[in-house]
């Protein structure tokens, strides 16, 4: 079936979005739903997921989209390895397919010198930023590889490539995630239509940014919705890049 202009994604597309209770994750979920996907929303905060669901429902109602292009809520702590390992089988049992994975969930960790890092904070940061990515790959890969045009996008940031004082915890965890994703991309069978890439959104007006820079002015920064518009094309059947680190294009204005 050829997608219509309003529906960029093929009929029946199922997308899994982590960190979907706020920020970029929420914006990506709304954008993918607008493009025609049924979104499985994953995050710890039930209230945040419900708010995202309400936004998708209102969006579908305003545009006359089918109810199937809505959302399924899946509250989950991605640091819970046993629960995360069952995510792929659960999606398979419910939908029989998974076409898109966008991993937005992340933690800033603690901004501190390397010599001051505490073991607990270090382990918590790795659990979400690195280990969860590995478990997501492992649990969803069988479904994504079977999809006609499987797409996986993992958010990253500049600290994975460029060292900066006090950012060692998040930098190390992101760099490890990036290496995992790019290695996985090399291992994906040539017969599969699956494409896996990294996306660096740059500095965005999110809660994590406010946490890192509490005195910063968010007004000049891109909004999550603007960033999401650049992520959706990476999920479309026509995206052919594999194992690439894609950096967001500059955003002009706050539209």
Residue frames as qw, qx, qy, qz and C-alpha x, y, z in Angstrom:
[[0.000, 0.888, 0.461, 0.000, 0.00, 0.00, 0.00],
 [0.410, 0.395, -0.019, 0.822, 1.37, 3.40, -0.94],
 [0.239, -0.513, -0.504, 0.652, 1.25, 5.87, 1.96],
 [0.146, 0.871, 0.378, 0.278, -0.91, 8.93, 1.40],
 [0.253, 0.618, -0.217, 0.712, 0.56, 12.39, 2.04],
 [0.528, -0.649, 0.176, -0.519, -1.06, 12.42, 5.49],
 [0.917, -0.315, 0.246, -0.023, 0.11, 8.88, 6.19],
 [0.226, 0.770, -0.589, -0.094, 3.84, 8.70, 5.63],
 [0.234, -0.326, 0.908, -0.117, 4.11, 5.21, 7.14],
 [0.385, -0.047, -0.817, -0.427, 2.55, 2.02, 5.73],
 [0.722, -0.373, -0.140, -0.566, -0.75, 0.74, 7.09],
 [0.925, -0.290, -0.244, -0.014, -0.35, -1.27, 10.29],
 [0.469, 0.492, -0.463, 0.568, 3.02, 0.20, 11.30],
 [0.697, -0.677, -0.232, 0.048, 3.84, -0.34, 14.99],
 [0.357, 0.636, -0.352, 0.587, 6.38, 1.95, 16.65],
 [0.707, -0.534, -0.366, 0.283, 7.92, 1.60, 20.11],
 [0.184, 0.741, -0.164, 0.624, 9.06, 4.84, 21.74],
 [0.634, -0.387, -0.493, 0.454, 10.90, 4.95, 25.07],
 [0.243, -0.235, -0.204, 0.919, 10.96, 8.02, 27.26],
 [0.016, -0.457, -0.620, -0.638, 7.52, 8.81, 25.87],
 [0.281, -0.710, -0.594, 0.252, 6.17, 10.54, 28.97],
 [0.088, -0.919, -0.056, 0.380, 7.78, 13.91, 28.19],
 [0.233, -0.672, 0.451, 0.539, 10.27, 15.85, 26.12],
 [0.246, 0.434, -0.669, -0.551, 11.64, 14.48, 22.89],
 [0.090, 0.073, 0.993, 0.013, 10.13, 11.04, 23.50],
 [0.319, 0.576, 0.595, -0.462, 6.63, 12.49, 23.76],
 [0.311, 0.675, -0.191, -0.641, 7.16, 14.65, 20.69],
 [0.093, 0.296, -0.869, -0.386, 8.45, 11.69, 18.67],
 [0.208, 0.284, 0.923, -0.155, 5.46, 9.56, 19.69],
 [0.352, 0.680, 0.341, -0.545, 3.04, 12.28, 18.61],
 [0.245, 0.623, -0.461, -0.582, 4.90, 12.79, 15.33],
 [0.012, -0.133, 0.962, 0.236, 4.99, 9.07, 14.51],
 [0.294, 0.462, 0.779, -0.305, 1.29, 8.75, 15.31],
 [0.340, 0.718, 0.037, -0.607, 0.61, 11.68, 12.97],
 [0.185, 0.498, -0.705, -0.469, 2.63, 9.85, 10.31],
 [0.775, 0.072, -0.402, -0.483, 0.39, 6.80, 10.65],
 [0.414, 0.177, -0.857, 0.252, 1.97, 4.56, 13.29],
 [0.725, -0.608, -0.238, -0.220, 0.36, 2.91, 16.27],
 [0.211, 0.636, -0.548, 0.500, 2.73, 3.86, 19.08],
 [0.789, -0.405, -0.431, 0.164, 3.69, 1.72, 22.07],
 [0.027, -0.833, 0.226, -0.505, 4.65, 4.25, 24.72],
 [0.813, -0.220, -0.422, 0.336, 7.24, 3.23, 27.32],
 [0.083, 0.600, -0.345, 0.717, 8.24, 5.24, 30.39],
 [0.274, -0.118, -0.811, 0.503, 8.14, 4.97, 34.18],
 [0.156, 0.189, 0.366, -0.898, 5.63, 7.77, 34.79],
 [0.199, 0.472, 0.855, 0.078, 2.04, 6.64, 34.24],
 [0.120, 0.813, 0.331, -0.463, 0.66, 10.18, 34.40],
 [0.020, -0.606, 0.435, 0.666, 3.10, 11.34, 31.75],
 [0.147, 0.042, 0.901, 0.406, 2.21, 8.45, 29.47],
 [0.177, 0.648, 0.726, -0.147, -1.49, 9.22, 29.88],
 [0.084, 0.789, 0.015, -0.609, -0.84, 12.83, 28.94],
 [0.050, -0.361, 0.702, 0.612, 0.98, 11.70, 25.79],
 [0.167, 0.318, 0.921, 0.152, -1.88, 9.35, 24.99],
 [0.164, 0.769, 0.470, -0.400, -4.36, 12.21, 25.38],
 [0.040, 0.677, -0.302, -0.670, -2.30, 14.35, 23.02],
 [0.084, -0.111, 0.865, 0.481, -2.18, 11.60, 20.40],
 [0.171, 0.523, 0.833, -0.066, -5.93, 10.98, 20.72],
 [0.140, 0.804, 0.219, -0.535, -6.68, 14.69, 20.33],
 [0.027, -0.519, 0.563, 0.643, -4.34, 14.87, 17.37],
 [0.139, 0.132, 0.929, 0.316, -6.01, 11.89, 15.68],
 [0.168, 0.676, 0.673, -0.249, -9.44, 13.36, 16.32],
 [0.077, 0.763, -0.029, -0.641, -8.46, 16.72, 14.89],
 [0.088, 0.466, -0.657, -0.586, -7.10, 15.17, 11.69],
 [0.838, 0.193, -0.031, -0.510, -9.68, 12.41, 11.28],
 [0.277, 0.424, -0.862, -0.021, -7.10, 9.64, 11.62],
 [0.785, -0.209, -0.535, -0.230, -8.19, 6.12, 12.47],
 [0.667, -0.678, 0.193, -0.242, -8.21, 5.00, 16.10],
 [0.968, -0.014, 0.010, 0.250, -5.61, 2.37, 15.23],
 [0.512, 0.558, -0.171, 0.630, -3.12, 5.17, 14.83],
 [0.460, -0.826, 0.054, -0.321, -3.33, 5.89, 18.55],
 [0.143, 0.591, -0.704, 0.368, -1.23, 4.48, 21.35],
 [0.852, -0.328, -0.408, -0.009, -0.74, 1.63, 23.79],
 [0.212, -0.818, 0.391, -0.364, 0.71, 2.54, 27.19],
 [0.897, -0.036, -0.394, 0.197, 3.40, 0.33, 28.71],
 [0.316, -0.871, 0.291, -0.240, 4.64, 1.73, 32.03],
 [0.952, -0.005, -0.139, 0.272, 8.09, 0.29, 32.67],
 [0.330, -0.854, 0.356, 0.190, 11.37, 1.07, 34.38],
 [0.758, 0.577, -0.304, 0.002, 13.99, 0.39, 31.71],
 [0.001, 0.618, -0.729, 0.295, 16.50, -0.34, 34.45],
 [0.761, -0.120, 0.539, -0.342, 14.42, -3.43, 35.30],
 [0.069, 0.413, -0.813, -0.405, 16.25, -5.99, 33.19],
 [0.251, 0.181, 0.949, -0.053, 13.76, -8.81, 33.63],
 [0.391, 0.680, 0.444, -0.434, 10.83, -6.62, 32.58],
 [0.242, 0.717, -0.353, -0.551, 12.74, -5.16, 29.65],
 [0.126, -0.239, 0.919, 0.288, 13.70, -8.61, 28.38],
 [0.311, 0.414, 0.849, -0.104, 9.99, -9.40, 28.03],
 [0.243, 0.599, 0.041, -0.762, 9.24, -6.27, 26.02],
 [0.220, 0.310, -0.703, -0.601, 9.84, -7.83, 22.61],
 [0.077, -0.199, -0.975, -0.064, 7.77, -10.95, 23.34],
 [0.144, 0.546, 0.590, -0.577, 4.99, -8.75, 24.77],
 [0.284, 0.532, -0.212, -0.769, 4.87, -6.60, 21.64],
 [0.182, 0.140, -0.879, -0.417, 4.87, -9.73, 19.49],
 [0.019, 0.341, 0.919, -0.200, 1.99, -11.24, 21.46],
 [0.185, 0.626, 0.406, -0.640, -0.06, -8.04, 21.25],
 [0.370, 0.723, -0.125, -0.569, 0.67, -6.85, 17.70],
 [0.896, 0.230, 0.352, 0.140, 2.53, -9.63, 15.91],
 [0.618, 0.550, 0.083, 0.555, 5.07, -7.11, 14.61],
 [0.313, -0.819, -0.037, 0.480, 7.34, -4.20, 15.40],
 [0.625, 0.669, 0.193, 0.354, 8.48, -1.83, 12.67],
 [0.215, 0.748, -0.181, 0.602, 10.11, 1.08, 14.48],
 [0.667, -0.535, -0.342, 0.390, 12.10, 1.57, 17.68],
 [0.195, 0.743, -0.135, 0.626, 13.03, 5.06, 18.88],
 [0.689, -0.401, -0.448, 0.404, 14.99, 5.01, 22.14],
 [0.053, 0.777, -0.013, 0.627, 14.73, 8.42, 23.79],
 [0.703, -0.702, -0.104, -0.051, 14.90, 7.49, 27.48],
 [0.616, 0.364, -0.364, 0.597, 18.10, 8.65, 29.17],
 [0.528, -0.799, -0.217, 0.188, 19.49, 10.10, 32.36],
 [0.204, 0.902, -0.262, 0.277, 21.93, 12.91, 32.93],
 [0.775, -0.082, -0.440, 0.446, 23.55, 11.09, 35.83],
 [0.422, -0.839, -0.117, 0.322, 25.57, 13.39, 38.08],
 [0.471, 0.787, -0.135, 0.376, 27.73, 16.19, 36.74],
 [0.616, -0.746, 0.246, 0.054, 30.91, 15.74, 38.75],
 [0.143, 0.703, -0.686, -0.121, 34.64, 15.15, 38.30],
 [0.789, 0.147, -0.582, -0.126, 35.56, 11.59, 37.39],
 [0.360, 0.197, -0.757, 0.509, 37.42, 11.21, 40.68],
 [0.300, -0.073, 0.483, -0.819, 34.28, 12.18, 42.63],
 [0.649, -0.054, -0.495, -0.575, 31.85, 9.77, 40.96],
 [0.522, -0.242, 0.680, -0.454, 29.99, 7.51, 43.38],
 [0.096, -0.062, 0.968, 0.222, 29.43, 3.87, 42.50],
 [0.311, 0.494, 0.754, -0.303, 25.65, 4.01, 42.88],
 [0.337, 0.755, 0.036, -0.562, 25.20, 7.00, 40.58],
 [0.066, 0.482, -0.741, -0.463, 27.61, 5.48, 38.05],
 [0.176, 0.107, 0.976, 0.070, 25.72, 2.19, 37.99],
 [0.348, 0.629, 0.552, -0.422, 22.34, 3.93, 37.70],
 [0.270, 0.713, -0.254, -0.595, 23.55, 5.98, 34.74],
 [0.038, 0.308, -0.881, -0.358, 24.96, 2.95, 32.95],
 [0.320, 0.270, 0.887, -0.197, 21.78, 0.96, 33.66],
 [0.430, 0.722, 0.392, -0.374, 19.60, 3.38, 31.70],
 [0.269, 0.813, -0.282, -0.432, 21.97, 4.89, 29.15],
 [0.162, 0.507, -0.812, -0.240, 23.88, 1.74, 28.21],
 [0.194, -0.010, 0.974, -0.113, 22.49, -1.53, 29.55],
 [0.514, 0.498, 0.495, -0.493, 18.90, -0.64, 28.65],
 [0.452, 0.641, -0.358, -0.507, 19.99, 0.04, 25.06],
 [0.086, 0.317, -0.935, -0.134, 21.66, -3.38, 24.87],
 [0.305, 0.218, 0.876, -0.302, 18.58, -5.10, 26.28],
 [0.512, 0.598, 0.169, -0.593, 16.32, -3.17, 23.90],
 [0.352, 0.529, -0.648, -0.419, 18.39, -4.30, 20.95],
 [0.022, -0.150, 0.988, -0.034, 18.35, -7.89, 22.14],
 [0.341, 0.340, 0.776, -0.407, 14.61, -8.05, 22.81],
 [0.491, 0.672, 0.180, -0.524, 13.41, -6.16, 19.72],
 [0.003, 0.511, -0.681, -0.524, 15.92, -7.25, 17.06],
 [0.283, 0.143, 0.934, 0.168, 14.03, -10.42, 16.05],
 [0.313, 0.730, 0.560, -0.234, 10.90, -8.38, 15.34],
 [0.119, 0.832, -0.160, -0.517, 12.67, -5.46, 13.67],
 [0.164, -0.371, 0.785, 0.468, 14.68, -7.77, 11.41],
 [0.304, 0.348, 0.880, 0.112, 11.45, -9.43, 10.24],
 [0.256, 0.766, 0.303, -0.506, 9.76, -6.11, 9.45],
 [0.665, 0.622, 0.296, 0.289, 9.69, -5.09, 5.76],
 [0.326, 0.691, -0.124, 0.633, 11.38, -1.80, 6.64],
 [0.662, -0.605, -0.340, 0.284, 12.54, -2.06, 10.26],
 [0.252, 0.715, -0.160, 0.632, 13.99, 1.15, 11.66],
 [0.668, -0.570, -0.338, 0.340, 15.81, 1.75, 14.96],
 [0.213, 0.739, -0.117, 0.629, 16.91, 5.19, 16.14],
 [0.663, -0.483, -0.388, 0.421, 18.86, 5.74, 19.36],
 [0.003, 0.970, -0.007, 0.244, 19.27, 9.26, 20.70],
 [0.755, -0.126, -0.183, 0.617, 22.78, 10.32, 21.69],
 [0.048, -0.994, -0.062, 0.070, 24.60, 13.59, 22.32],
 [0.445, 0.799, -0.331, 0.233, 27.86, 15.37, 21.66],
 [0.417, -0.703, 0.535, -0.213, 29.44, 14.31, 24.95],
 [0.956, 0.007, 0.291, 0.021, 29.74, 10.78, 23.58],
 [0.763, 0.498, 0.055, 0.408, 32.34, 12.13, 21.15],
 [0.262, 0.669, -0.193, 0.668, 33.72, 15.29, 22.76],
 [0.559, -0.350, -0.588, 0.467, 35.00, 15.31, 26.36],
 [0.109, -0.715, -0.001, -0.691, 34.01, 18.13, 28.69],
 [0.100, 0.217, -0.721, 0.650, 34.75, 18.65, 32.39],
 [0.389, -0.001, 0.600, -0.699, 32.23, 17.05, 34.77],
 [0.757, 0.252, -0.096, -0.595, 30.31, 15.27, 32.00],
 [0.090, 0.404, -0.906, -0.090, 32.26, 12.01, 32.24],
 [0.433, 0.096, 0.828, -0.342, 29.41, 9.90, 33.57],
 [0.653, 0.575, 0.304, -0.388, 26.93, 10.62, 30.80],
 [0.350, 0.709, -0.512, -0.335, 29.71, 10.77, 28.20],
 [0.104, -0.317, 0.942, 0.024, 30.96, 7.28, 29.01],
 [0.499, 0.269, 0.764, -0.308, 27.47, 5.79, 29.11],
 [0.577, 0.696, 0.076, -0.420, 26.47, 7.40, 25.81],
 [0.217, 0.642, -0.681, -0.278, 29.72, 6.43, 24.10],
 [0.274, -0.115, 0.953, -0.064, 29.18, 2.82, 25.13],
 [0.582, 0.498, 0.526, -0.371, 25.62, 2.91, 23.80],
 [0.454, 0.748, -0.237, -0.422, 26.80, 4.37, 20.52],
 [0.028, 0.471, -0.864, -0.177, 29.42, 1.65, 20.09],
 [0.436, 0.144, 0.864, -0.206, 26.78, -1.02, 20.74],
 [0.573, 0.643, 0.297, -0.413, 24.37, 0.43, 18.18],
 [0.371, 0.732, -0.451, -0.351, 27.00, 0.84, 15.49],
 [0.137, -0.309, 0.940, 0.057, 28.33, -2.67, 16.09],
 [0.529, 0.337, 0.720, -0.296, 24.79, -4.05, 15.90],
 [0.526, 0.718, -0.026, -0.455, 24.28, -2.20, 12.63],
 [0.173, 0.580, -0.752, -0.262, 27.35, -4.01, 11.23],
 [0.217, -0.090, 0.966, -0.112, 25.88, -7.35, 12.30],
 [0.628, 0.391, 0.341, -0.581, 22.39, -6.93, 10.84],
 [0.618, 0.136, 0.713, 0.303, 21.96, -9.49, 8.03],
 [0.017, -0.220, 0.427, 0.877, 22.22, -8.06, 4.54],
 [0.123, -0.341, -0.838, -0.409, 18.93, -9.77, 3.72],
 [0.153, -0.658, -0.627, 0.389, 17.12, -7.72, 6.36],
 [0.166, 0.743, 0.287, 0.582, 15.54, -4.35, 5.61],
 [0.515, -0.783, -0.262, 0.231, 16.44, -3.13, 9.11],
 [0.400, 0.598, -0.159, 0.676, 18.37, 0.12, 9.49],
 [0.600, -0.679, -0.314, 0.283, 19.82, 1.22, 12.84],
 [0.384, 0.571, -0.064, 0.723, 21.21, 4.70, 13.41],
 [0.383, -0.458, -0.434, 0.675, 22.10, 7.24, 16.09],
 [0.099, 0.781, 0.315, 0.529, 20.60, 10.71, 16.26],
 [0.390, -0.245, -0.345, 0.818, 22.13, 13.65, 18.12],
 [0.044, 0.839, 0.523, 0.144, 19.40, 16.27, 18.65],
 [0.275, 0.472, -0.142, 0.825, 21.82, 18.88, 19.95],
 [0.057, -0.135, -0.571, 0.808, 20.83, 21.23, 22.76],
 [0.278, -0.467, -0.646, -0.536, 17.04, 21.17, 23.13],
 [0.324, -0.374, 0.282, -0.822, 14.63, 22.85, 25.55],
 [0.734, -0.235, -0.620, -0.148, 13.93, 19.80, 27.74],
 [0.674, -0.719, 0.024, -0.168, 13.80, 19.03, 31.44],
 [0.892, -0.130, 0.012, 0.433, 17.19, 17.32, 31.21],
 [0.434, 0.524, -0.001, 0.733, 18.69, 20.49, 29.77],
 [0.332, -0.794, 0.015, -0.509, 17.19, 22.53, 32.62],
 [0.874, -0.478, -0.009, 0.087, 18.63, 20.03, 35.07],
 [0.787, 0.094, 0.026, 0.609, 22.09, 20.41, 33.55],
 [0.261, 0.203, 0.025, 0.943, 21.93, 24.19, 33.11],
 [0.125, -0.664, -0.696, 0.243, 19.33, 25.50, 35.59],
 [0.078, -0.680, -0.107, 0.721, 20.21, 29.13, 34.90],
 [0.226, -0.028, 0.634, 0.739, 20.08, 28.83, 31.13],
 [0.454, 0.391, 0.096, -0.795, 17.48, 30.58, 28.98],
 [0.521, 0.167, 0.827, 0.129, 15.47, 27.94, 27.05],
 [0.439, 0.725, 0.216, -0.485, 13.83, 30.49, 24.76],
 [0.304, 0.680, -0.494, -0.449, 16.41, 30.35, 21.94],
 [0.263, -0.248, 0.928, 0.088, 16.62, 26.55, 22.00],
 [0.438, -0.025, -0.700, -0.563, 14.78, 24.21, 19.63],
 [0.693, -0.184, 0.338, -0.610, 11.61, 22.66, 21.03],
 [0.483, -0.113, 0.868, -0.006, 11.19, 18.87, 21.24],
 [0.661, 0.564, 0.434, -0.237, 8.51, 19.05, 18.54],
 [0.382, 0.831, -0.317, -0.250, 10.97, 20.62, 16.12],
 [0.158, -0.501, 0.848, 0.075, 13.52, 17.89, 16.80],
 [0.631, 0.157, 0.735, -0.193, 10.90, 15.16, 16.36],
 [0.637, 0.702, 0.056, -0.314, 10.26, 16.38, 12.82],
 [0.279, 0.702, -0.642, -0.131, 13.85, 15.43, 11.99],
 [0.356, -0.257, 0.885, -0.154, 13.57, 11.99, 13.62],
 [0.750, 0.349, 0.406, -0.388, 10.46, 10.83, 11.74],
 [0.626, 0.652, -0.342, -0.258, 12.24, 10.74, 8.34],
 [0.032, 0.505, -0.859, 0.082, 14.80, 8.34, 9.84],
 [0.494, 0.038, 0.797, -0.346, 11.92, 5.94, 10.50],
 [0.683, 0.503, 0.021, -0.529, 10.49, 5.96, 6.99],
 [0.918, 0.156, 0.346, 0.111, 10.95, 3.13, 4.46],
 [0.594, 0.770, -0.052, 0.227, 13.07, 5.36, 2.25],
 [0.270, -0.856, 0.434, -0.074, 15.80, 5.87, 4.89],
 [0.924, 0.276, -0.251, 0.083, 18.77, 3.78, 3.75],
 [0.121, 0.707, -0.578, 0.390, 21.60, 4.89, 6.04],
 [0.909, -0.258, -0.326, 0.012, 23.02, 2.23, 8.32],
 [0.775, -0.316, -0.217, 0.503, 25.09, 2.61, 11.49],
 [0.318, 0.526, 0.026, 0.789, 25.43, 6.37, 11.11],
 [0.264, -0.524, -0.457, 0.668, 25.58, 9.14, 13.68],
 [0.146, 0.632, 0.458, 0.607, 23.19, 11.78, 12.37],
 [0.215, -0.282, -0.355, 0.865, 23.29, 15.28, 13.84],
 [0.185, 0.781, 0.566, -0.188, 20.20, 17.48, 13.90],
 [0.341, 0.496, 0.259, 0.756, 20.06, 20.30, 11.42],
 [0.078, -0.111, -0.327, 0.935, 19.87, 23.81, 12.92],
 [0.016, 0.679, 0.733, 0.032, 16.32, 24.92, 13.66],
 [0.094, 0.173, 0.068, 0.978, 15.25, 28.42, 12.67],
 [0.464, -0.327, -0.109, -0.816, 12.43, 29.98, 14.66],
 [0.233, -0.086, 0.832, -0.496, 10.14, 28.37, 17.20],
 [0.660, 0.104, -0.230, -0.708, 7.44, 27.01, 14.91]]
